[in-house]
Amino acid sequence: MMFKELPFLQRFSEAKRSGFDGIELQFPYAESADALHRAATDAGLPVVLMNAPIIPKLYPSGTAGRPEMRAEFRVSAS
């Protein structure tokens, strides 16, 4: 949610320059997992939180950690 003046993947290195020691990602789904990993690694920062897709009325806490929701998660995260 910070550094919106920069492209998403460039925000990782800006976070490092600004003194952060970890990254939270709210809506990273436009980027590949490889690109996210590379940006975090290049910045030298761990990803400490990544919001997962939710189904508000059925699963407001998210679907990523629910094995029975694997297919729904993959569709919503792609």
Gaussian input, Z-matrix of N, CA and C with variables (Angstrom, degrees):
# hf/3-21g

backbone

0 1
 N
 C     1     B1
 C     2     B2     1     A1
 N     3     B3     2     A2     1     D1
 C     4     B4     3     A3     2     D2
 C     5     B5     4     A4     3     D3
 N     6     B6     5     A5     4     D4
 C     7     B7     6     A6     5     D5
 C     8     B8     7     A7     6     D6
 N     9     B9     8     A8     7     D7
 C    10    B10     9     A9     8     D8
 C    11    B11    10    A10     9     D9
 N    12    B12    11    A11    10    D10
 C    13    B13    12    A12    11    D11
 C    14    B14    13    A13    12    D12
 N    15    B15    14    A14    13    D13
 C    16    B16    15    A15    14    D14
 C    17    B17    16    A16    15    D15
 N    18    B18    17    A17    16    D16
 C    19    B19    18    A18    17    D17
 C    20    B20    19    A19    18    D18
 N    21    B21    20    A20    19    D19
 C    22    B22    21    A21    20    D20
 C    23    B23    22    A22    21    D21
 N    24    B24    23    A23    22    D22
 C    25    B25    24    A24    23    D23
 C    26    B26    25    A25    24    D24
 N    27    B27    26    A26    25    D25
 C    28    B28    27    A27    26    D26
 C    29    B29    28    A28    27    D27
 N    30    B30    29    A29    28    D28
 C    31    B31    30    A30    29    D29
 C    32    B32    31    A31    30    D30
 N    33    B33    32    A32    31    D31
 C    34    B34    33    A33    32    D32
 C    35    B35    34    A34    33    D33
 N    36    B36    35    A35    34    D34
 C    37    B37    36    A36    35    D35
 C    38    B38    37    A37    36    D36
 N    39    B39    38    A38    37    D37
 C    40    B40    39    A39    38    D38
 C    41    B41    40    A40    39    D39
 N    42    B42    41    A41    40    D40
 C    43    B43    42    A42    41    D41
 C    44    B44    43    A43    42    D42
 N    45    B45    44    A44    43    D43
 C    46    B46    45    A45    44    D44
 C    47    B47    46    A46    45    D45
 N    48    B48    47    A47    46    D46
 C    49    B49    48    A48    47    D47
 C    50    B50    49    A49    48    D48
 N    51    B51    50    A50    49    D49
 C    52    B52    51    A51    50    D50
 C    53    B53    52    A52    51    D51
 N    54    B54    53    A53    52    D52
 C    55    B55    54    A54    53    D53
 C    56    B56    55    A55    54    D54
 N    57    B57    56    A56    55    D55
 C    58    B58    57    A57    56    D56
 C    59    B59    58    A58    57    D57
 N    60    B60    59    A59    58    D58
 C    61    B61    60    A60    59    D59
 C    62    B62    61    A61    60    D60
 N    63    B63    62    A62    61    D61
 C    64    B64    63    A63    62    D62
 C    65    B65    64    A64    63    D63
 N    66    B66    65    A65    64    D64
 C    67    B67    66    A66    65    D65
 C    68    B68    67    A67    66    D66
 N    69    B69    68    A68    67    D67
 C    70    B70    69    A69    68    D68
 C    71    B71    70    A70    69    D69
 N    72    B72    71    A71    70    D70
 C    73    B73    72    A72    71    D71
 C    74    B74    73    A73    72    D72
 N    75    B75    74    A74    73    D73
 C    76    B76    75    A75    74    D74
 C    77    B77    76    A76    75    D75
 N    78    B78    77    A77    76    D76
 C    79    B79    78    A78    77    D77
 C    80    B80    79    A79    78    D78
 N    81    B81    80    A80    79    D79
 C    82    B82    81    A81    80    D80
 C    83    B83    82    A82    81    D81
 N    84    B84    83    A83    82    D82
 C    85    B85    84    A84    83    D83
 C    86    B86    85    A85    84    D84
 N    87    B87    86    A86    85    D85
 C    88    B88    87    A87    86    D86
 C    89    B89    88    A88    87    D87
 N    90    B90    89    A89    88    D88
 C    91    B91    90    A90    89    D89
 C    92    B92    91    A91    90    D90
 N    93    B93    92    A92    91    D91
 C    94    B94    93    A93    92    D92
 C    95    B95    94    A94    93    D93
 N    96    B96    95    A95    94    D94
 C    97    B97    96    A96    95    D95
 C    98    B98    97    A97    96    D96
 N    99    B99    98    A98    97    D97
 C   100   B100    99    A99    98    D98
 C   101   B101   100   A100    99    D99
 N   102   B102   101   A101   100   D100
 C   103   B103   102   A102   101   D101
 C   104   B104   103   A103   102   D102
 N   105   B105   104   A104   103   D103
 C   106   B106   105   A105   104   D104
 C   107   B107   106   A106   105   D105
 N   108   B108   107   A107   106   D106
 C   109   B109   108   A108   107   D107
 C   110   B110   109   A109   108   D108
 N   111   B111   110   A110   109   D109
 C   112   B112   111   A111   110   D110
 C   113   B113   112   A112   111   D111
 N   114   B114   113   A113   112   D112
 C   115   B115   114   A114   113   D113
 C   116   B116   115   A115   114   D114
 N   117   B117   116   A116   115   D115
 C   118   B118   117   A117   116   D116
 C   119   B119   118   A118   117   D117
 N   120   B120   119   A119   118   D118
 C   121   B121   120   A120   119   D119
 C   122   B122   121   A121   120   D120
 N   123   B123   122   A122   121   D121
 C   124   B124   123   A123   122   D122
 C   125   B125   124   A124   123   D123
 N   126   B126   125   A125   124   D124
 C   127   B127   126   A126   125   D125
 C   128   B128   127   A127   126   D126
 N   129   B129   128   A128   127   D127
 C   130   B130   129   A129   128   D128
 C   131   B131   130   A130   129   D129
 N   132   B132   131   A131   130   D130
 C   133   B133   132   A132   131   D131
 C   134   B134   133   A133   132   D132
 N   135   B135   134   A134   133   D133
 C   136   B136   135   A135   134   D134
 C   137   B137   136   A136   135   D135
 N   138   B138   137   A137   136   D136
 C   139   B139   138   A138   137   D137
 C   140   B140   139   A139   138   D138
 N   141   B141   140   A140   139   D139
 C   142   B142   141   A141   140   D140
 C   143   B143   142   A142   141   D141
 N   144   B144   143   A143   142   D142
 C   145   B145   144   A144   143   D143
 C   146   B146   145   A145   144   D144
 N   147   B147   146   A146   145   D145
 C   148   B148   147   A147   146   D146
 C   149   B149   148   A148   147   D147
 N   150   B150   149   A149   148   D148
 C   151   B151   150   A150   149   D149
 C   152   B152   151   A151   150   D150
 N   153   B153   152   A152   151   D151
 C   154   B154   153   A153   152   D152
 C   155   B155   154   A154   153   D153
 N   156   B156   155   A155   154   D154
 C   157   B157   156   A156   155   D155
 C   158   B158   157   A157   156   D156
 N   159   B159   158   A158   157   D157
 C   160   B160   159   A159   158   D158
 C   161   B161   160   A160   159   D159
 N   162   B162   161   A161   160   D160
 C   163   B163   162   A162   161   D161
 C   164   B164   163   A163   162   D162
 N   165   B165   164   A164   163   D163
 C   166   B166   165   A165   164   D164
 C   167   B167   166   A166   165   D165
 N   168   B168   167   A167   166   D166
 C   169   B169   168   A168   167   D167
 C   170   B170   169   A169   168   D168
 N   171   B171   170   A170   169   D169
 C   172   B172   171   A171   170   D170
 C   173   B173   172   A172   171   D171
 N   174   B174   173   A173   172   D172
 C   175   B175   174   A174   173   D173
 C   176   B176   175   A175   174   D174
 N   177   B177   176   A176   175   D175
 C   178   B178   177   A177   176   D176
 C   179   B179   178   A178   177   D177
 N   180   B180   179   A179   178   D178
 C   181   B181   180   A180   179   D179
 C   182   B182   181   A181   180   D180
 N   183   B183   182   A182   181   D181
 C   184   B184   183   A183   182   D182
 C   185   B185   184   A184   183   D183
 N   186   B186   185   A185   184   D184
 C   187   B187   186   A186   185   D185
 C   188   B188   187   A187   186   D186
 N   189   B189   188   A188   187   D187
 C   190   B190   189   A189   188   D188
 C   191   B191   190   A190   189   D189
 N   192   B192   191   A191   190   D190
 C   193   B193   192   A192   191   D191
 C   194   B194   193   A193   192   D192
 N   195   B195   194   A194   193   D193
 C   196   B196   195   A195   194   D194
 C   197   B197   196   A196   195   D195
 N   198   B198   197   A197   196   D196
 C   199   B199   198   A198   197   D197
 C   200   B200   199   A199   198   D198
 N   201   B201   200   A200   199   D199
 C   202   B202   201   A201   200   D200
 C   203   B203   202   A202   201   D201
 N   204   B204   203   A203   202   D202
 C   205   B205   204   A204   203   D203
 C   206   B206   205   A205   204   D204
 N   207   B207   206   A206   205   D205
 C   208   B208   207   A207   206   D206
 C   209   B209   208   A208   207   D207
 N   210   B210   209   A209   208   D208
 C   211   B211   210   A210   209   D209
 C   212   B212   211   A211   210   D210
 N   213   B213   212   A212   211   D211
 C   214   B214   213   A213   212   D212
 C   215   B215   214   A214   213   D213
 N   216   B216   215   A215   214   D214
 C   217   B217   216   A216   215   D215
 C   218   B218   217   A217   216   D216
 N   219   B219   218   A218   217   D217
 C   220   B220   219   A219   218   D218
 C   221   B221   220   A220   219   D219
 N   222   B222   221   A221   220   D220
 C   223   B223   222   A222   221   D221
 C   224   B224   223   A223   222   D222
 N   225   B225   224   A224   223   D223
 C   226   B226   225   A225   224   D224
 C   227   B227   226   A226   225   D225
 N   228   B228   227   A227   226   D226
 C   229   B229   228   A228   227   D227
 C   230   B230   229   A229   228   D228
 N   231   B231   230   A230   229   D229
 C   232   B232   231   A231   230   D230
 C   233   B233   232   A232   231   D231

   B1=1.4499
   B2=1.5307
   B3=1.3149
   B4=1.4629
   B5=1.5250
   B6=1.3007
   B7=1.4626
   B8=1.5338
   B9=1.3225
   B10=1.4625
   B11=1.5231
   B12=1.3049
   B13=1.4583
   B14=1.5341
   B15=1.3250
   B16=1.4592
   B17=1.5204
   B18=1.3330
   B19=1.4635
   B20=1.5269
   B21=1.3039
   B22=1.4690
   B23=1.5258
   B24=1.3161
   B25=1.4638
   B26=1.5208
   B27=1.3120
   B28=1.4664
   B29=1.5272
   B30=1.3069
   B31=1.4675
   B32=1.5259
   B33=1.3425
   B34=1.4622
   B35=1.5276
   B36=1.3236
   B37=1.4694
   B38=1.5247
   B39=1.3210
   B40=1.4666
   B41=1.5286
   B42=1.3118
   B43=1.4690
   B44=1.5285
   B45=1.3200
   B46=1.4709
   B47=1.5237
   B48=1.3407
   B49=1.4745
   B50=1.5251
   B51=1.3224
   B52=1.4657
   B53=1.5193
   B54=1.3356
   B55=1.4514
   B56=1.5149
   B57=1.3174
   B58=1.4681
   B59=1.5164
   B60=1.3448
   B61=1.4582
   B62=1.5204
   B63=1.3162
   B64=1.4570
   B65=1.5139
   B66=1.3259
   B67=1.4684
   B68=1.5205
   B69=1.3192
   B70=1.4604
   B71=1.5154
   B72=1.3245
   B73=1.4595
   B74=1.5161
   B75=1.3166
   B76=1.4510
   B77=1.5236
   B78=1.3120
   B79=1.4596
   B80=1.5177
   B81=1.3441
   B82=1.4628
   B83=1.5270
   B84=1.3207
   B85=1.4616
   B86=1.5232
   B87=1.3111
   B88=1.4642
   B89=1.5255
   B90=1.3300
   B91=1.4640
   B92=1.5241
   B93=1.3135
   B94=1.4647
   B95=1.5270
   B96=1.3174
   B97=1.4596
   B98=1.5255
   B99=1.3252
   B100=1.4695
   B101=1.5233
   B102=1.3280
   B103=1.4700
   B104=1.5244
   B105=1.3209
   B106=1.4663
   B107=1.5242
   B108=1.3098
   B109=1.4661
   B110=1.5272
   B111=1.3028
   B112=1.4639
   B113=1.5301
   B114=1.3235
   B115=1.4678
   B116=1.5287
   B117=1.3337
   B118=1.4641
   B119=1.5274
   B120=1.3196
   B121=1.4624
   B122=1.5217
   B123=1.3285
   B124=1.4656
   B125=1.5250
   B126=1.3351
   B127=1.4727
   B128=1.5287
   B129=1.3243
   B130=1.4614
   B131=1.5152
   B132=1.3290
   B133=1.4655
   B134=1.5201
   B135=1.3375
   B136=1.4620
   B137=1.5244
   B138=1.3182
   B139=1.4653
   B140=1.5188
   B141=1.3255
   B142=1.4610
   B143=1.5237
   B144=1.3267
   B145=1.4575
   B146=1.5147
   B147=1.3286
   B148=1.4555
   B149=1.5228
   B150=1.3131
   B151=1.4530
   B152=1.5181
   B153=1.3062
   B154=1.4554
   B155=1.5261
   B156=1.3197
   B157=1.4664
   B158=1.5309
   B159=1.3064
   B160=1.4645
   B161=1.5215
   B162=1.3186
   B163=1.4583
   B164=1.5261
   B165=1.3409
   B166=1.4634
   B167=1.5239
   B168=1.3031
   B169=1.4647
   B170=1.5257
   B171=1.3436
   B172=1.4625
   B173=1.5205
   B174=1.3380
   B175=1.4622
   B176=1.5277
   B177=1.3219
   B178=1.4713
   B179=1.5206
   B180=1.3148
   B181=1.4599
   B182=1.5147
   B183=1.3232
   B184=1.4532
   B185=1.5145
   B186=1.3216
   B187=1.4569
   B188=1.5210
   B189=1.3232
   B190=1.4598
   B191=1.5260
   B192=1.3012
   B193=1.4582
   B194=1.5124
   B195=1.3169
   B196=1.4629
   B197=1.5253
   B198=1.3248
   B199=1.4648
   B200=1.5212
   B201=1.3110
   B202=1.4675
   B203=1.5284
   B204=1.3243
   B205=1.4687
   B206=1.5339
   B207=1.3239
   B208=1.4634
   B209=1.5344
   B210=1.3124
   B211=1.4667
   B212=1.5235
   B213=1.3103
   B214=1.4508
   B215=1.5446
   B216=1.3291
   B217=1.4544
   B218=1.5163
   B219=1.3058
   B220=1.4748
   B221=1.5115
   B222=1.3112
   B223=1.4685
   B224=1.5199
   B225=1.3166
   B226=1.4617
   B227=1.5198
   B228=1.3293
   B229=1.4611
   B230=1.5269
   B231=1.3067
   B232=1.4746
   B233=1.5095
   A1=110.59
   A2=116.35
   A3=120.18
   A4=109.22
   A5=115.10
   A6=123.29
   A7=112.05
   A8=116.59
   A9=120.84
   A10=113.47
   A11=116.82
   A12=119.97
   A13=111.14
   A14=116.27
   A15=121.96
   A16=111.20
   A17=116.98
   A18=119.08
   A19=109.81
   A20=116.38
   A21=122.19
   A22=112.90
   A23=118.98
   A24=120.75
   A25=113.07
   A26=118.03
   A27=120.62
   A28=112.13
   A29=116.28
   A30=120.12
   A31=112.23
   A32=116.67
   A33=120.06
   A34=110.06
   A35=116.65
   A36=119.39
   A37=111.10
   A38=117.59
   A39=119.92
   A40=110.54
   A41=116.84
   A42=120.40
   A43=110.58
   A44=115.93
   A45=120.37
   A46=110.31
   A47=116.69
   A48=120.43
   A49=111.84
   A50=116.18
   A51=120.48
   A52=112.77
   A53=117.29
   A54=120.12
   A55=116.49
   A56=118.11
   A57=119.86
   A58=109.63
   A59=116.30
   A60=119.59
   A61=112.53
   A62=117.35
   A63=123.14
   A64=109.90
   A65=115.48
   A66=121.44
   A67=109.59
   A68=115.78
   A69=122.48
   A70=107.14
   A71=116.71
   A72=121.57
   A73=108.64
   A74=116.62
   A75=118.64
   A76=112.27
   A77=118.83
   A78=122.04
   A79=109.41
   A80=117.74
   A81=120.97
   A82=114.46
   A83=118.40
   A84=121.13
   A85=115.04
   A86=118.88
   A87=120.70
   A88=111.03
   A89=117.47
   A90=122.18
   A91=110.11
   A92=116.44
   A93=120.01
   A94=109.57
   A95=115.28
   A96=120.21
   A97=110.26
   A98=117.05
   A99=120.32
   A100=111.57
   A101=117.05
   A102=120.61
   A103=110.97
   A104=117.25
   A105=121.12
   A106=110.31
   A107=116.60
   A108=121.06
   A109=110.32
   A110=116.95
   A111=121.65
   A112=110.64
   A113=117.54
   A114=120.81
   A115=110.94
   A116=116.74
   A117=120.13
   A118=110.83
   A119=116.63
   A120=121.00
   A121=111.05
   A122=116.56
   A123=120.37
   A124=111.56
   A125=116.55
   A126=120.45
   A127=111.44
   A128=116.65
   A129=119.60
   A130=113.03
   A131=116.46
   A132=120.87
   A133=110.41
   A134=117.16
   A135=119.23
   A136=111.16
   A137=115.87
   A138=121.00
   A139=105.63
   A140=116.76
   A141=120.80
   A142=112.92
   A143=116.73
   A144=120.23
   A145=108.17
   A146=116.22
   A147=121.05
   A148=106.98
   A149=116.14
   A150=119.30
   A151=109.61
   A152=116.00
   A153=121.93
   A154=108.91
   A155=116.94
   A156=119.52
   A157=110.96
   A158=114.68
   A159=120.49
   A160=109.83
   A161=115.66
   A162=123.33
   A163=103.50
   A164=117.44
   A165=121.14
   A166=116.42
   A167=119.48
   A168=119.39
   A169=112.87
   A170=117.22
   A171=119.86
   A172=113.05
   A173=116.24
   A174=121.23
   A175=109.93
   A176=118.00
   A177=120.28
   A178=113.20
   A179=118.53
   A180=120.83
   A181=112.30
   A182=117.58
   A183=120.87
   A184=113.30
   A185=114.06
   A186=120.71
   A187=112.87
   A188=118.94
   A189=121.76
   A190=112.85
   A191=118.60
   A192=121.51
   A193=113.93
   A194=117.48
   A195=120.83
   A196=109.20
   A197=117.67
   A198=120.26
   A199=113.89
   A200=117.12
   A201=119.76
   A202=112.26
   A203=117.44
   A204=121.85
   A205=111.55
   A206=117.93
   A207=121.75
   A208=111.85
   A209=118.11
   A210=120.59
   A211=110.68
   A212=118.17
   A213=121.98
   A214=110.88
   A215=115.90
   A216=120.40
   A217=110.57
   A218=117.14
   A219=120.21
   A220=111.57
   A221=117.80
   A222=120.67
   A223=110.07
   A224=117.49
   A225=120.50
   A226=112.51
   A227=118.18
   A228=121.55
   A229=112.81
   A230=116.86
   A231=118.00
   A232=112.07
   D1=-6.70
   D2=178.96
   D3=-105.49
   D4=164.26
   D5=175.50
   D6=60.34
   D7=37.54
   D8=-177.28
   D9=-65.57
   D10=-11.02
   D11=176.96
   D12=-74.80
   D13=-12.19
   D14=-179.22
   D15=-105.99
   D16=153.58
   D17=170.75
   D18=-58.89
   D19=149.65
   D20=-171.76
   D21=-49.41
   D22=-52.02
   D23=-174.53
   D24=-69.80
   D25=-22.89
   D26=176.79
   D27=-75.57
   D28=-16.33
   D29=-179.33
   D30=-66.70
   D31=-25.28
   D32=-179.96
   D33=-61.81
   D34=-51.67
   D35=-178.80
   D36=-67.16
   D37=-32.48
   D38=176.56
   D39=-65.86
   D40=-37.63
   D41=176.38
   D42=-60.86
   D43=-43.27
   D44=177.95
   D45=-61.78
   D46=-47.49
   D47=179.47
   D48=-61.15
   D49=-28.21
   D50=-178.60
   D51=-87.21
   D52=1.05
   D53=174.38
   D54=97.58
   D55=5.05
   D56=178.31
   D57=-72.88
   D58=151.82
   D59=178.75
   D60=-116.01
   D61=12.16
   D62=176.26
   D63=-167.66
   D64=167.19
   D65=-176.10
   D66=-126.69
   D67=135.74
   D68=168.95
   D69=-108.90
   D70=137.30
   D71=179.75
   D72=-117.88
   D73=123.85
   D74=-177.85
   D75=-90.92
   D76=-49.90
   D77=-178.68
   D78=-136.13
   D79=75.86
   D80=-174.04
   D81=-89.10
   D82=9.81
   D83=-165.61
   D84=-71.71
   D85=-11.06
   D86=176.87
   D87=-78.65
   D88=-13.23
   D89=-178.82
   D90=-108.74
   D91=150.86
   D92=177.19
   D93=-74.09
   D94=158.54
   D95=176.60
   D96=-60.79
   D97=-37.50
   D98=178.55
   D99=-63.48
   D100=-42.31
   D101=179.55
   D102=-65.35
   D103=-40.13
   D104=178.06
   D105=-64.88
   D106=-44.47
   D107=179.11
   D108=-61.50
   D109=-45.59
   D110=-179.19
   D111=-62.01
   D112=-44.81
   D113=-179.16
   D114=-63.16
   D115=-42.78
   D116=179.25
   D117=-66.66
   D118=-43.35
   D119=179.64
   D120=-64.23
   D121=-45.96
   D122=179.61
   D123=-61.38
   D124=-35.13
   D125=179.21
   D126=-79.92
   D127=-15.62
   D128=-177.97
   D129=73.13
   D130=30.49
   D131=-178.75
   D132=-124.52
   D133=138.96
   D134=174.09
   D135=-79.98
   D136=148.90
   D137=169.63
   D138=-84.59
   D139=115.70
   D140=-175.11
   D141=-100.08
   D142=-14.15
   D143=178.59
   D144=-158.52
   D145=135.91
   D146=173.92
   D147=-136.68
   D148=120.16
   D149=178.26
   D150=-66.21
   D151=138.38
   D152=178.19
   D153=-105.22
   D154=154.23
   D155=178.75
   D156=-58.97
   D157=149.16
   D158=178.16
   D159=-125.27
   D160=162.09
   D161=168.64
   D162=-118.93
   D163=97.86
   D164=-166.46
   D165=-46.25
   D166=-50.82
   D167=-174.49
   D168=-80.53
   D169=-29.23
   D170=-177.92
   D171=-91.43
   D172=-46.73
   D173=-174.63
   D174=-137.59
   D175=73.83
   D176=-177.30
   D177=-64.90
   D178=-16.89
   D179=178.76
   D180=-89.69
   D181=0.01
   D182=177.84
   D183=107.81
   D184=167.26
   D185=-177.92
   D186=-115.55
   D187=-12.54
   D188=-172.90
   D189=-62.58
   D190=-33.18
   D191=-177.07
   D192=-95.29
   D193=12.60
   D194=-177.25
   D195=-112.70
   D196=106.40
   D197=-177.36
   D198=-53.91
   D199=-35.76
   D200=-178.74
   D201=-72.49
   D202=-10.56
   D203=-179.74
   D204=-106.23
   D205=14.74
   D206=-175.42
   D207=-54.66
   D208=-47.19
   D209=-177.55
   D210=-64.06
   D211=-43.59
   D212=179.59
   D213=-63.79
   D214=-41.38
   D215=178.08
   D216=-60.87
   D217=-47.75
   D218=-178.27
   D219=-61.75
   D220=-38.30
   D221=178.48
   D222=-66.87
   D223=-44.98
   D224=-175.73
   D225=-72.95
   D226=-25.60
   D227=-177.82
   D228=-92.77
   D229=-1.79
   D230=-178.18
   D231=-96.77

